[in-house]
């Protein structure tokens, strides 16, 4: 599963709800200004409530933030 997700999550054996969630996280990561009400509605239709959408958003945003801090400080580079 991990290899399939790393290679291309769109072809990994995941549920439809997981796919919607990952599509949202990718969009959020690439350009959060493009996230719209329609994205949240899609998450609702996939079974996520407002609390879950908030949690998904916070977790993805935190990882994006901390990875950028680490990159900027050279953490993990030789």
Beta strands, then each sheet from edge to edge (+ up, - down):
end
